Amino acid sequence: MSRIIVTTSGKGGVGKTTVTANLGMALARLGKQVALVDADFGLRNLDLLLGLENRIVYTAIEVFAGECRLEQALVKDKRMPNLALLPAAQNRTKEAVSPEQMTELVSALVKTYDYVVIDSPAGIELGFKNAIAPAKEALIVTTPEISAVRDADRVVGLLEAQGIKRINLIVNRLRPAMVQLNDMMSVQDVQEILAIPLIGVIPEDERVIVSTNRGEPLVLSENPSLAGTAFDNIARRLEGQTVEFLALNAPPDNIFSRIRKLLWTKII
Amino acid sequence: MTSDSALPEAISAFTPATEEVKVNLQVRFKSEADRLLLILPTEAEMPPSADNWSEIWQQMKQRLNAGDRFWQPHTQVELLAADRLLDGRQLQQIADALGEVLLQMQRVRTSRRQTAVAAATAGYCVEQQAILTTLTTASVAATSPLNDPLYLQMTIRSGVEIRHSGTVVVLGDINPGGIIVANGDILVWGRLRGVAHAGASGNAKCLIMALQMEPTQLRIARYVARAPANSPEEYYPEVAYVTPDGIRLTKAADFSKLSSQFLSQS
């Protein structure tokens, strides 16, 4: 039974596309057949993050118009042969597609792929409706900011009304040091409002910017980063494995705090 | 500091935008004898368009999900469509949604010929009414009694607005951006972080109760109050009520003592 997952957030710029690209790559590395669908018609980015921009010949629009076969539009990733991208058209807008077309398209994909991950555009208009129409489950991406959480809350409500019951939360760009100083919402604060199960926490990482610009997802890099490991863990949790959450404590222990900790544990 | 921890800046000169809660703007469920009535807004209240249909659809799904513990399997549902134009596909969507919680749509009451034809084609019992009857007109009357309490088990998320011409009980949180408007009391078994408007038709004796009171705004009848700027150290169940000085909050445990004097005074 293949899974159809939409990554969405409501607010823009919180990392939907980054999550989709890295998660797709991580799932593919686990040996799954993965198709990534860019539903952001007119503002496509997913191809850039995957470094596949220069290999796009056909897009979803040509598939809908019957100008090419679905297999022709799918861009296979050279680094990871079981990962494919269905690019969106850049020269069209969201109105060029309907929810029915998306559903039809994805139902064709599930025949060959274990995972179909749809990258939703920001907002809750037609583009969003197109993206969620075929989905059976959802990943809500949010940053620990009040505006992102508010929008995510609205989106969860819309997904529930759509009948998508399996909704998991990814908190992106967390800065543990700021949380400790009480300058940033903690993961618990976010969860308290959204009341959906947490599937991953990704710390803020400068290397995400580097990987985006290079078109090389973090999970592929040689020396693993904390953020890359976090993506890997999300993929494994999606697969049903129990993986401990990363310990994201900012300040490294100095000798005093270590002694204090030791003393405390002895007392208790 | 046991009681009467005042909310600052109670703005008393507030005129609600609408005097009467237009409950008919929303999809309603109502029990009647051995069946359940599903009442859709009339076309005058919500003009027909694709957007409004998806709005109706969302409201219906929300209500169905929020009360699904209480639906008895295989209860018969009668759809009161009033003058709303429904096609076969929309009727099928409604029947499917009801079917998901094991409710059966059996009868359709409508005043539109096309809707009646569509319903009959789909195999439902159809009752075609000449004009709008008492159900819709009576509830709009100024002196209408309060409706049955509405019980919801759900999180009222940002963008969700619940309107009800009676008391509303929510088992769950009201998140910032969520709104509840009721003609009666509002009881929140959870955190109240959004906006609650009790006694919306003008009854200032109505109350707002919450296990954890952190509202964006509280409104009772014509009164408005904001929550204190800095949140308290610990939360306990609280009751909001109207005094001559505006809306006040008190610990729920102390409210019963207070309420005898408060009720005799007003």
Interface residues (C-beta under 8 A of the other chain):
Chain A: R150 D151 D153 R154 V156 G157 L158 E160 A161 Q162 G163 I193 A195
Chain B: W57 Q58 K61 Q62 N65 E100 T155 R157 S158 G159 V160 D173 N175 P176 G177 R193
